[in-house]
């Protein structure tokens, strides 16, 4: 009998991680996989287009939770996902990343018990990352999800070290690489061929890309104004393409801030178009964790508009710098990057496009052992 797996995603960064996992599970004879979309990001720009681009089927289950505060959104997901656990009784729930959907579905699964006494196993993909800043909602989600999961799949050695410091047994920790890089490497050729920079009248390596979405940066009007001022000044050095997250756009509109001249504000881009923009950029300014990783593989300098990062490998590889949100520092660091050659560095270990295959191979072995143990346990009873 196949092992039933629910793959859970809810926000735009999740889907690049779900796609290689979905395809790897489908190739396995052991697993029967279904996709759950919580609806945390629910519009076409932030979620819908990713399914078609990455070869994902339409979700088997849509929770349609929509937007809301952290508490409201998490509560809705908990309630609606528990109903799906009761109806479908999966053997395993796989959550990715660090968004509200991640912790809510992991918590629902950890507290759910089937009538025969079983409970679903939980796998967390992208486990062990730590910024050590508990004011970040994502950090809370990461720590709690790792405490609940049976299988912790880690992208970089720092994640392994963090989990060990927290007392997690080695038997639960697996360093497998980065599934988001599986997707990037699979789409890199198509992304380059799209030359998305042409739509803005630009040439490769002659422009920057900027993104902002973290609440500490965009929900605080003073911080947002400082960052926007820095981007306007930076755009005097080279044009900047700024795909604007819906929440960021509403905050910019409320503050009366709009792009002009060589600061191009545009809608969120489809994944492959955005990857094309990243690959052609001279530098990227961002507060995103995932983009720090993508630029490391693309060997594009990244200036991270934060005081910390949960992805230290990007700093170690020399592609990423933490620079905060002081406009003077941002412009100074931009000038420094523009005066240096593009980074040439080897990718981090296991960021080779095969992380999802490694995860599925580990889970095949784990569930084979579980299935072998059940008849023995039944015989003892």
PEZI-V403244 format. One record per residue. N is the residue number from 0. PHI is phi in degrees with one decimal (none if undefined). Layout:
N;PHI  N;PHI
This chain:
0;none  1;-66.6  2;-84.8  3;-89.1  4;-126.8  5;-105.1  6;-95.7  7;-109.9  8;-140.9  9;-148.7  10;-124.3  11;-44.8  12;-65.2  13;-67.9  14;-71.7  15;-65.8  16;-87.2  17;-68.4  18;-58.1  19;-65.0  20;-65.1  21;-56.9  22;-67.0  23;-68.5  24;-63.5  25;-64.1  26;-76.8  27;-86.9  28;-76.0  29;-83.8  30;-109.4  31;-117.1  32;-111.8  33;-129.5  34;-109.7  35;-111.4  36;-110.2  37;-72.8  38;84.8  39;-59.3  40;-104.3  41;-129.2  42;-95.1  43;-63.5  44;-68.8  45;-91.1  46;-147.5  47;-57.2  48;-66.6  49;-65.7  50;-62.2  51;-66.3  52;-63.4  53;-100.8  54;72.3  55;-87.2  56;-72.2  57;-59.3  58;-56.2  59;-70.3  60;-134.2  61;-119.8  62;-84.8  63;53.2  64;-78.4  65;70.2  66;-85.2  67;162.4  68;-65.1  69;-55.1  70;-66.4  71;-64.7  72;-63.9  73;-63.2  74;-64.5  75;-61.0  76;-64.2  77;-54.8  78;-65.8  79;-75.9  80;-72.5  81;-59.3  82;-60.8  83;-70.4  84;-61.9  85;-63.7  86;-76.4  87;-101.9  88;47.1  89;-68.0  90;-76.1  91;-147.9  92;-115.7  93;-110.4  94;-114.9  95;-128.2  96;72.9  97;-147.9  98;-91.1  99;-59.5  100;-61.3  101;-62.9  102;-69.5  103;-64.4  104;-73.0  105;-64.4  106;-66.4  107;-59.7  108;-68.1  109;-65.2  110;-98.1  111;-99.8  112;-129.4  113;-76.7  114;-64.2  115;-90.3  116;93.1  117;-75.1  118;-135.8  119;-68.7  120;-73.7  121;-122.4  122;-117.6  123;-112.2  124;-96.1  125;89.0  126;-81.0  127;82.5  128;-71.8  129;-141.6  130;-93.1  131;62.7  132;-126.2  133;-75.2  134;-78.1  135;-83.1  136;-55.6  137;-64.6  138;-65.7  139;-60.4  140;-60.6  141;-62.9  142;-62.3  143;-68.3  144;-63.5  145;-63.7  146;-67.8  147;-93.1  148;-78.1  149;-83.0  150;-124.3  151;-113.6  152;-101.2  153;-112.1  154;-89.1  155;-146.7  156;-58.9  157;-57.4  158;-65.4  159;-60.9  160;-61.2  161;-61.6  162;-65.0  163;-63.4  164;-62.6  165;-84.0  166;89.1  167;-75.4  168;-67.5  169;-57.7  170;-64.1  171;-96.5  172;-106.6  173;-136.7  174;-84.1  175;-123.0  176;99.2  177;-123.6  178;-66.3  179;-64.0  180;-72.9  181;-54.2  182;-67.7  183;-57.5  184;-64.4  185;-70.0  186;-106.3  187;-60.8  188;-65.3  189;-63.5  190;-61.7  191;-62.2  192;-68.6  193;-73.6  194;44.2  195;-61.1  196;-63.0  197;-63.3  198;-63.2  199;-104.7  200;69.6  201;-112.7  202;-116.6  203;-60.8  204;63.8  205;-118.5  206;-145.0  207;-115.1  208;-118.2  209;-127.6  210;-140.8  211;-142.1  212;-152.4  213;-66.8  214;-53.7  215;-63.6  216;-94.1  217;-104.8  218;-85.8  219;-91.3  220;-57.4  221;-67.8  222;-64.1  223;-62.8  224;-63.4  225;-64.1  226;-66.7  227;-66.0  228;-61.3  229;-64.2  230;-65.6  231;-62.0  232;-66.9  233;-61.8  234;-68.1  235;-73.4  236;-81.1  237;-160.1  238;-59.9  239;-124.6  240;-95.5  241;-123.7  242;-67.3  243;-105.0  244;-59.8  245;-53.7  246;-66.5  247;-63.4  248;-61.7  249;-66.5  250;-69.1  251;-63.1  252;-62.7  253;-64.4  254;-90.4  255;71.5  256;-102.4  257;-146.3  258;-71.5  259;-159.5  260;58.6  261;-101.5  262;-104.1  263;-93.3  264;-87.5  265;-140.8  266;-69.8  267;-53.1  268;-95.7  269;-53.7  270;-53.8  271;-69.7  272;-65.3  273;-65.9  274;-61.5  275;-62.2  276;-61.6  277;-60.7  278;-66.2  279;-94.2  280;-77.1  281;-82.1  282;-160.9  283;-125.3  284;-115.5  285;-156.0  286;-116.7  287;-87.8  288;-71.4  289;-62.2  290;-67.8  291;-57.7  292;-72.7  293;-62.8  294;-67.3  295;-63.9  296;-72.2  297;-77.2  298;60.3  299;-110.5  300;-58.6  301;-124.1  302;-107.9  303;-93.6  304;-87.2  305;-149.7  306;-95.7  307;-148.7  308;-145.7  309;-88.4  310;-122.2  311;-64.0  312;-59.4  313;-70.1  314;-72.8  315;-60.7  316;-78.6  317;83.2  318;-93.8  319;-128.6  320;-129.2  321;-86.4  322;-128.1  323;70.8  324;-126.4  325;-72.5  326;-55.9  327;-63.9  328;-68.4  329;-59.4  330;-66.9  331;-62.4  332;-68.4  333;-61.9  334;-59.9  335;-63.6  336;-63.9  337;-66.8  338;-91.4  339;-118.5  340;-69.9  341;-61.0  342;-66.8  343;-126.7  344;-143.1  345;-72.3  346;-66.0  347;-60.1  348;-55.6  349;71.4  350;-87.9  351;-124.2  352;92.5  353;-121.8  354;-62.7  355;-62.7  356;-63.2  357;-64.6  358;-61.0  359;-64.9  360;-62.3  361;-64.9  362;-71.2  363;-58.0  364;-64.7  365;-64.9  366;-75.9  367;-62.6  368;-67.1  369;-63.5  370;-66.9  371;-69.4  372;-77.0  373;-66.1  374;-61.0  375;-64.7  376;-64.4  377;-64.3  378;-64.2  379;-65.3  380;-64.9
